[in-house]
């Protein structure tokens, strides 16, 4: 089986991590008596009644984000190597900080903890906007490159990624809890939408060949025709023929 056909488990990690974080955090907020989104920040949940849910959500989301972003870098190939590396480095460091946000306060060293929490929480927000902006740039520029062989991300997803910087700036200008919640939601949505886009496409280990799930029958037909041509040219033992056979096998399982 081609490598990219069997290695998309990382996308499910990212999707599950983002959904887990959102569900745990919102559940904790809704279950906490007298919690008011217009008064309390997201981090305030870490010292309230359902702080365990808050902790679980951020630890899982941060940990599962790391393989997801490494996978995303592998998909955004032949665009801009330095920006890809920078985006991945920022996303991994940010994911670690997201996981650290979930650490429950230690009352013994509360002042030190608050400084630590403020640092990792700031990195979680600022770092997220940085790597999202960088990945969005790659998503936007990718289809314009003749060498690009990754998924065809919609421009609206890239524009959405760029727009996330707006609530970030507004938050640090106003320190509004409502804007912080908006920032939390849009970051979560970008990860979910990116994961869904990656799952919508399948790479068949042949540069530039992508098909949506709905076009798998068309893909199967094209690969079978290609294999027939290779057989007529006495190239049935060529590596590309083996790749096509594996794709045909994969597609037959999906369309039956």
C-alpha positions as CSV (number, residue, x, y, z in Angstrom):
1,X,0.0,0.0,0.0
2,X,1.4,3.4,-0.9
3,X,2.7,5.3,2.1
4,X,0.2,8.2,2.0
5,X,-2.8,5.8,1.7
6,X,-2.0,4.2,5.1
7,X,-0.6,7.1,7.1
8,X,-3.6,9.4,7.6
9,X,-4.2,8.3,11.1
10,X,-2.4,11.5,12.2
11,X,-5.3,13.5,10.7
12,X,-7.8,11.6,12.9
13,X,-5.5,12.4,15.9
14,X,-5.7,16.1,15.1
15,X,-9.5,16.0,14.6
16,X,-10.1,14.0,17.7
17,X,-7.8,16.2,19.7
18,X,-9.5,19.4,18.6
19,X,-13.0,18.0,19.2
20,X,-11.9,16.6,22.6
21,X,-10.6,20.0,23.7
22,X,-13.6,21.9,22.6
23,X,-16.1,19.4,24.1
24,X,-14.3,19.2,27.4
25,X,-13.8,23.0,27.8
26,X,-17.4,23.9,26.8
27,X,-18.8,21.1,29.0
28,X,-16.8,22.4,32.0
29,X,-18.0,25.9,31.3
30,X,-21.7,24.9,31.0
31,X,-21.6,22.7,34.1
32,X,-19.8,25.2,36.3
33,X,-22.4,27.1,38.4
34,X,-22.6,30.8,37.7
35,X,-19.9,30.6,35.0
36,X,-20.4,33.7,32.7
37,X,-18.6,33.8,29.3
38,X,-18.7,37.6,29.4
39,X,-16.8,37.7,32.7
40,X,-14.5,34.7,33.0
41,X,-11.7,33.7,30.8
42,X,-11.1,30.2,29.4
43,X,-8.2,29.7,31.8
44,X,-10.5,30.4,34.8
45,X,-12.0,27.0,34.3
46,X,-8.7,25.5,35.5
47,X,-9.4,26.6,39.0
48,X,-13.1,25.9,39.1
49,X,-15.3,22.9,40.0
50,X,-14.8,21.0,36.7
51,X,-11.1,21.7,36.3
52,X,-10.3,18.1,35.6
53,X,-12.3,18.3,32.3
54,X,-10.5,21.5,31.4
55,X,-7.1,19.7,32.1
56,X,-8.0,16.6,30.1
57,X,-9.2,18.6,27.1
58,X,-6.0,20.7,26.8
59,X,-3.6,17.8,27.5
60,X,-5.2,15.6,24.9
61,X,-5.6,18.4,22.3
62,X,-2.0,19.5,22.6
63,X,-0.5,16.0,22.5
64,X,-2.5,14.8,19.5
65,X,-1.8,18.1,17.7
66,X,1.8,17.2,17.2
67,X,1.5,14.3,14.8
68,X,-1.3,16.1,13.0
69,X,0.9,19.1,12.1
70,X,3.8,16.9,11.1
71,X,1.4,15.1,8.7
72,X,0.2,18.5,7.4
73,X,3.7,19.5,6.6
74,X,4.3,16.3,4.6
75,X,1.2,17.1,2.5
76,X,2.2,20.7,1.7
77,X,5.1,19.7,-0.4
78,X,7.0,21.6,-3.0
79,X,5.7,25.0,-1.9
80,X,8.3,26.8,0.4
81,X,10.5,24.5,2.4
82,X,11.7,27.2,4.9
83,X,8.1,28.3,5.7
84,X,7.0,24.7,6.0
85,X,9.7,24.0,8.5
86,X,9.0,27.2,10.4
87,X,5.2,26.5,10.5
88,X,5.8,22.9,11.8
89,X,8.3,24.1,14.4
90,X,5.9,26.7,15.6
91,X,3.0,24.3,15.6
92,X,4.9,21.6,17.6
93,X,6.1,24.1,20.2
94,X,2.6,25.6,20.5
95,X,1.0,22.1,20.9
96,X,3.4,21.4,23.8
97,X,2.3,24.7,25.4
98,X,-1.4,23.9,24.8
99,X,-0.9,20.6,26.7
100,X,0.8,22.5,29.5
101,X,-2.2,24.9,29.7
102,X,-4.1,21.9,31.1
103,X,-1.8,21.6,34.2
104,X,-4.0,22.2,37.3
105,X,-2.8,25.0,39.7
106,X,-0.6,24.1,42.6
107,X,-1.9,26.2,45.6
108,X,1.5,25.8,47.3
109,X,3.3,27.8,44.6
110,X,0.4,29.8,43.2
111,X,2.3,32.9,42.1
112,X,4.9,30.9,40.2
113,X,2.2,28.8,38.7
114,X,0.2,31.9,37.5
115,X,3.4,33.2,35.8
116,X,4.0,29.9,34.1
117,X,0.3,29.5,33.1
118,X,0.2,33.0,31.7
119,X,3.3,32.3,29.6
120,X,2.1,28.9,28.1
121,X,-1.4,30.3,27.6
122,X,0.0,33.3,25.6
123,X,2.1,31.0,23.5
124,X,-0.9,28.8,22.9
125,X,-2.9,31.7,21.4
126,X,0.0,33.7,19.7
127,X,1.7,30.5,18.5
128,X,-1.5,29.1,17.1
129,X,-2.1,32.3,15.1
130,X,1.5,32.2,13.8
131,X,1.4,28.6,12.5
132,X,-2.1,29.0,11.2
133,X,-1.0,32.1,9.2
134,X,2.0,30.2,7.9
135,X,0.1,27.1,6.9
136,X,-2.6,29.3,5.4
137,X,0.0,30.9,3.2
138,X,1.2,27.5,2.0
139,X,-2.4,26.5,1.3
140,X,-2.9,29.6,-0.7
141,X,0.4,29.4,-2.6
142,X,0.4,25.6,-3.2
143,X,-2.1,25.4,-6.1
144,X,-0.2,28.3,-7.9
145,X,3.0,26.2,-8.0
146,X,3.5,23.7,-10.9
147,X,5.5,21.5,-8.6
148,X,2.9,21.2,-5.9
149,X,1.4,17.8,-5.5
150,X,-0.6,18.2,-2.3
151,X,-4.3,18.6,-1.5
152,X,-6.1,21.4,-3.2
153,X,-7.1,23.5,-0.2
154,X,-9.9,26.0,-0.8
155,X,-8.8,29.6,-0.7
156,X,-11.6,30.4,1.8
157,X,-9.8,28.2,4.3
158,X,-6.6,30.1,3.8
159,X,-8.5,33.4,4.1
160,X,-10.1,32.1,7.3
161,X,-6.7,31.3,8.7
162,X,-5.4,34.8,8.0
163,X,-8.5,36.4,9.6
164,X,-7.8,34.6,12.9
165,X,-5.2,37.3,13.7
166,X,-8.0,39.8,14.0
167,X,-9.5,38.4,17.3
168,X,-5.9,37.9,18.6
169,X,-5.1,41.6,18.2
170,X,-8.5,42.6,19.6
171,X,-8.0,40.4,22.6
172,X,-4.7,41.9,23.6
173,X,-6.1,45.3,23.0
174,X,-9.2,44.8,25.2
175,X,-8.5,41.8,27.3
176,X,-12.1,40.9,26.8
177,X,-13.2,37.4,27.9
178,X,-15.7,37.2,25.0
179,X,-13.1,37.9,22.4
180,X,-10.8,35.3,24.1
181,X,-13.6,32.7,23.7
182,X,-14.1,33.7,20.1
183,X,-10.3,33.3,19.5
184,X,-10.5,29.8,21.1
185,X,-13.4,28.8,18.9
186,X,-11.9,30.0,15.6
187,X,-8.6,28.3,16.3
188,X,-10.5,25.1,17.0
189,X,-12.6,25.5,13.8
190,X,-9.5,26.0,11.6
191,X,-7.9,22.7,12.9
192,X,-11.2,20.8,12.3
193,X,-11.8,22.2,8.8
194,X,-8.2,21.5,7.8
195,X,-8.5,17.9,9.1
196,X,-11.7,17.4,7.2
197,X,-10.1,18.7,4.0
198,X,-7.2,16.3,4.4
199,X,-9.6,13.4,4.9
200,X,-11.6,14.4,1.9
201,X,-8.7,13.8,-0.4
202,X,-6.6,10.7,-1.0
203,X,-3.1,10.8,-2.4
204,X,-2.3,7.9,-4.7
205,X,1.5,8.3,-4.7
206,X,1.5,9.7,-8.2
207,X,2.3,13.4,-8.4
208,X,-0.7,15.6,-8.9
209,X,-3.4,12.9,-8.7
210,X,-6.1,13.6,-6.1
211,X,-9.6,12.5,-6.0
212,X,-12.5,13.2,-3.7
213,X,-14.4,10.2,-2.3
214,X,-17.2,10.7,-4.7
215,X,-14.8,10.3,-7.6
216,X,-13.2,7.1,-6.5
217,X,-15.0,5.1,-9.2
218,X,-13.5,7.5,-11.8
219,X,-10.1,7.1,-10.2
220,X,-10.4,3.3,-10.3
221,X,-11.3,3.4,-14.0
222,X,-8.3,5.6,-14.8
223,X,-5.9,3.5,-12.9
224,X,-7.1,0.3,-14.6
225,X,-6.7,1.9,-18.0
226,X,-3.2,3.0,-17.1
227,X,-2.3,-0.5,-16.0
228,X,-3.5,-1.9,-19.3
229,X,-1.3,0.5,-21.2
230,X,1.7,-0.4,-19.1
231,X,1.1,-4.1,-19.7
232,X,0.9,-3.5,-23.5
233,X,4.3,-1.7,-23.2
234,X,5.7,-4.7,-21.3
235,X,6.2,-2.5,-18.2
236,X,4.1,-4.6,-15.9
237,X,7.1,-5.1,-13.6
238,X,7.9,-1.3,-13.4
239,X,7.6,0.3,-10.0
240,X,4.9,2.6,-11.2
241,X,2.9,-0.4,-12.3
242,X,3.1,-1.8,-8.7
243,X,2.0,1.5,-7.3
244,X,-1.0,1.5,-9.7
245,X,-1.9,-2.1,-8.7
246,X,-1.9,-1.1,-5.0
247,X,-4.1,1.9,-5.8
248,X,-6.5,-0.3,-7.7
249,X,-6.7,-2.7,-4.8
250,X,-7.4,0.1,-2.4
251,X,-10.1,1.7,-4.6
252,X,-11.9,-1.6,-5.2
253,X,-12.3,-2.0,-1.4
254,X,-13.7,1.5,-1.1
255,X,-16.2,1.4,-4.0
256,X,-17.7,-2.1,-3.3
